[in-house]
């Protein structure tokens, strides 16, 4: 087993399977995903392109010695039997309309084996439960099944990847408390301009020995430096969900943190990565590599080189981390998914009411849901 490295690339980069920027062609994508240039960790999810992302990564890995890279996968969205619900994607495999607890283990094994088959691999180094619903966070049956995949050699480690939107704070902490002895990794959204709410989970992860992978480290591309005010995002770009003016506000914040970056001899994306890695439990960063539109956009290949050249030593002190956090403070800026005191109506796959049990979880970690988990 090879542990994930400090930096990684996911198959959502390059714009082909998730719309971030322009979609690069297959050859460029495969070259981008191929381990090397200082990056030895690659991450995919079986639902991306309904298996096509697995296949693309498999072609990228062809010929690369297996001991030279760490392979991370994610399963959980059932595109085999489930029907896609527009932009919401495919249902979770735990959807009661698809199956009951007695079939969870069979599904997870099937999905894992098929993903490995598309990749041309015999095992993952880390397998994540992808975007679970409430059942996925709390079910002993689910985590028994995930642990069985590890015991049977289909993966070296297991973990959980909340999402895709921000939130799931108390659900993740509860999951770590319940199953922390089995869970090796968790993946959350975290970056200098979006410290909230991901930072609220870090102490629990550290105390239970769960390592953390962080995504959206680039803050929608701002930290790559070539997303400028006035830029128009293509129709369907996933960043379009952000509020109007977010690019301009992000660039203004970037200008404020640049003196720290220059003093530390870090590029903006390296600063964002090091800021994340300076936090307890965070061991791996996965920014999205984006090919922006226009003749002045930085080639995506150069972004991979820049990420791979991030200095090994941490160059940000505690005062730097705190100063950047103050500039990027986004507390209360958006409604959160998962358990929420603001939830109304029936339970949804990505949202449900706050229970007394989860409120007690918050109290144990000094998280007041009404204060810390609502949009203000």
Rosetta blueprint (number, residue, H / E / L):
1 X L
2 X L
3 X L
4 X L
5 X L
6 X L
7 X E
8 X E
9 X E
10 X E
11 X L
12 X L
13 X H
14 X H
15 X H
16 X L
17 X L
18 X L
19 X L
20 X L
21 X E
22 X L
23 X L
24 X L
25 X L
26 X H
27 X H
28 X H
29 X H
30 X H
31 X H
32 X H
33 X H
34 X L
35 X L
36 X E
37 X L
38 X L
39 X E
40 X L
41 X E
42 X E
43 X E
44 X L
45 X L
46 X L
47 X L
48 X H
49 X H
50 X H
51 X H
52 X H
53 X H
54 X H
55 X H
56 X H
57 X H
58 X H
59 X H
60 X H
61 X H
62 X L
63 X L
64 X L
65 X L
66 X H
67 X H
68 X H
69 X L
70 X E
71 X E
72 X E
73 X E
74 X E
75 X E
76 X L
77 X E
78 X L
79 X L
80 X L
81 X L
82 X L
83 X L
84 X L
85 X L
86 X H
87 X H
88 X H
89 X L
90 X L
91 X L
92 X E
93 X L
94 X L
95 X L
96 X L
97 X L
98 X L
99 X L
100 X L
101 X H
102 X H
103 X H
104 X H
105 X H
106 X H
107 X H
108 X H
109 X H
110 X H
111 X H
112 X H
113 X H
114 X H
115 X H
116 X H
117 X H
118 X H
119 X H
120 X L
121 X L
122 X L
123 X L
124 X E
125 X E
126 X E
127 X E
128 X E
129 X E
130 X E
131 X L
132 X L
133 X L
134 X H
135 X H
136 X H
137 X H
138 X H
139 X L
140 X H
141 X H
142 X H
143 X H
144 X H
145 X H
146 X H
147 X H
148 X H
149 X H
150 X H
151 X H
152 X L
153 X L
154 X L
155 X E
156 X E
157 X E
158 X E
159 X E
160 X E
161 X E
162 X L
163 X L
164 X L
165 X L
166 X L
167 X E
168 X L
169 X H
170 X H
171 X H
172 X H
173 X H
174 X H
175 X H
176 X H
177 X H
178 X H
179 X H
180 X L
181 X L
182 X L
183 X L
184 X L
185 X E
186 X E
187 X E
188 X E
189 X E
190 X L
191 X E
192 X L
193 X L
194 X E
195 X L
196 X L
197 X L
198 X H
199 X H
200 X H
201 X H
202 X H
203 X H
204 X H
205 X H
206 X H
207 X H
208 X L
209 X L
210 X L
211 X E
212 X E
213 X E
214 X E
215 X E
216 X L
217 X L
218 X L
219 X L
220 X L
221 X L
222 X H
223 X H
224 X H
225 X L
226 X L
227 X L
228 X L
229 X L
230 X L
231 X L
232 X L
233 X L
234 X L
235 X L
236 X L
237 X L
238 X H
239 X H
240 X H
241 X H
242 X L
243 X L
244 X L
245 X L
246 X H
247 X H
248 X H
249 X H
250 X H
251 X H
252 X H
253 X H
254 X H
255 X H
256 X H
257 X H
258 X H
259 X H
260 X H
261 X H
262 X H
263 X H
264 X H
265 X L
266 X L
267 X L
268 X H
269 X H
270 X H
271 X H
272 X H
273 X H
274 X H
275 X H
276 X H
277 X H
278 X L
279 X L
280 X L
281 X L
282 X E
283 X E
284 X E
285 X E
286 X E
287 X L
288 X L
289 X L
290 X L
291 X E
292 X L
293 X L
294 X L
295 X L
296 X L
297 X L
298 X L
299 X L
300 X H
301 X H
302 X H
303 X H
304 X H
305 X H
306 X H
307 X H
308 X H
309 X L
310 X L
311 X L
312 X L
313 X L
314 X L
315 X L
316 X L
317 X L
318 X H
319 X H
320 X H
321 X H
322 X H
323 X H
324 X H
325 X H
326 X H
327 X H
328 X H
329 X L
330 X L
331 X L
332 X L
333 X L
334 X L
335 X L
336 X L
337 X E
338 X E
339 X E
340 X E
341 X L
342 X L
343 X L
344 X L
345 X L
346 X L
347 X L
348 X E
349 X L
350 X L
351 X E
352 X E
353 X E
354 X L
355 X L
356 X H
357 X H
358 X H
359 X H
360 X H
361 X H
362 X H
363 X H
364 X H
365 X L
366 X L
367 X L
368 X L
369 X H
370 X H
371 X H
372 X H
373 X L
374 X L
375 X L
376 X L
